[in-house]
Amino acid sequence: MTAAGITVEPMQAKYNLQVGRLFVYGFRGKFQHLTNLNDDDLAQFFASLLELFPSAMTTRRVIAVYEGEVIGTLSVKWNVGSIIKQEEKASASWRNFSRFGKWNVVKLFIGLWLLGHEPKVGECYISDVAVHPGHRSKGIGSMLLEWARQHAQAEPSLKLLSLHVSGKNPRARQLYEQMSFRRHSHKISVMSHVLLKEGKWYYMVQTLTK
């Protein structure tokens, strides 16, 4: 998938640190209350997670690339079993994260757990949507979401495309609505409010046509 020199490609390990930096740009506001890590260390933490959890058979991560630079990313998942196995692997490899400080790692993993979602049978869940701030308003988010839709439509067992969006992010919610997602429900999380300062989340879905 290409547009104006931008290509959407499968994730490769060589891009882990660039994607880690994208996560900092996109999600720093959520994690800044949990850790005293600076942006470079936080990017390294996310890169370490990507190294530890490469895409499984039932997960996919893609990146938007422009002139060799990663400027956007998202992932999709649709299998709970593979996620459980990955969590077990994370527990066994705790020492890999010791350089970030045990308490920082504990709090960051709690934050990631709060942001997680276990897709149901037939559901393809979108997460980790991030675009470089210097390349926003160029349609990159729409390109990534369109890739996710096409990917899910190609899988016969998948009937629903879904995602969560913060109640504090009306711009993203508007983009999702433009991409034919509808608001299905919302939830208020006290723990998410206390730890991430974002307590209201909208669950948005799109029925897939085959």
ChimeraX attribute file (.defattr): number of C-alpha atoms within 10 A of each C-alpha:
attribute: neighborCount
match mode: 1-to-1
recipient: residues
	/A:1	11
	/A:2	12
	/A:3	12
	/A:4	7
	/A:5	8
	/A:6	20
	/A:7	20
	/A:8	20
	/A:9	17
	/A:10	12
	/A:11	21
	/A:12	14
	/A:13	11
	/A:14	10
	/A:15	15
	/A:16	21
	/A:17	20
	/A:18	18
	/A:19	28
	/A:20	23
	/A:21	25
	/A:22	24
	/A:23	23
	/A:24	25
	/A:25	16
	/A:26	17
	/A:27	14
	/A:28	15
	/A:29	13
	/A:30	18
	/A:31	19
	/A:32	18
	/A:33	15
	/A:34	19
	/A:35	16
	/A:36	13
	/A:37	16
	/A:38	10
	/A:39	16
	/A:40	12
	/A:41	16
	/A:42	23
	/A:43	23
	/A:44	20
	/A:45	23
	/A:46	21
	/A:47	22
	/A:48	16
	/A:49	16
	/A:50	19
	/A:51	15
	/A:52	14
	/A:53	14
	/A:54	16
	/A:55	19
	/A:56	13
	/A:57	10
	/A:58	14
	/A:59	16
	/A:60	18
	/A:61	20
	/A:62	20
	/A:63	26
	/A:64	26
	/A:65	18
	/A:66	17
	/A:67	9
	/A:68	10
	/A:69	14
	/A:70	24
	/A:71	23
	/A:72	29
	/A:73	27
	/A:74	22
	/A:75	20
	/A:76	26
	/A:77	23
	/A:78	23
	/A:79	20
	/A:80	14
	/A:81	10
	/A:82	15
	/A:83	17
	/A:84	11
	/A:85	10
	/A:86	15
	/A:87	12
	/A:88	10
	/A:89	13
	/A:90	16
	/A:91	9
	/A:92	10
	/A:93	12
	/A:94	11
	/A:95	10
	/A:96	13
	/A:97	16
	/A:98	12
	/A:99	11
	/A:100	16
	/A:101	12
	/A:102	13
	/A:103	12
	/A:104	18
	/A:105	19
	/A:106	13
	/A:107	16
	/A:108	20
	/A:109	13
	/A:110	15
	/A:111	19
	/A:112	13
	/A:113	10
	/A:114	14
	/A:115	15
	/A:116	12
	/A:117	15
	/A:118	14
	/A:119	19
	/A:120	13
	/A:121	13
	/A:122	16
	/A:123	23
	/A:124	31
	/A:125	23
	/A:126	22
	/A:127	19
	/A:128	18
	/A:129	20
	/A:130	25
	/A:131	26
	/A:132	20
	/A:133	12
	/A:134	8
	/A:135	13
	/A:136	13
	/A:137	10
	/A:138	12
	/A:139	12
	/A:140	24
	/A:141	22
	/A:142	15
	/A:143	19
	/A:144	25
	/A:145	19
	/A:146	14
	/A:147	17
	/A:148	22
	/A:149	22
	/A:150	12
	/A:151	14
	/A:152	25
	/A:153	19
	/A:154	13
	/A:155	12
	/A:156	10
	/A:157	12
	/A:158	20
	/A:159	17
	/A:160	20
	/A:161	23
	/A:162	21
	/A:163	21
	/A:164	20
	/A:165	19
	/A:166	15
	/A:167	16
	/A:168	13
	/A:169	11
	/A:170	11
	/A:171	9
	/A:172	15
	/A:173	20
	/A:174	11
	/A:175	15
	/A:176	21
	/A:177	14
	/A:178	11
	/A:179	14
	/A:180	12
	/A:181	19
	/A:182	17
	/A:183	18
	/A:184	11
	/A:185	11
	/A:186	15
	/A:187	11
	/A:188	13
	/A:189	13
	/A:190	13
	/A:191	13
	/A:192	18
	/A:193	13
	/A:194	11
	/A:195	18
	/A:196	18
	/A:197	16
	/A:198	19
	/A:199	17
	/A:200	16
	/A:201	19
	/A:202	18
	/A:203	16
	/A:204	20
	/A:205	22
	/A:206	21
	/A:207	16
	/A:208	17
	/A:209	11
	/A:210	10
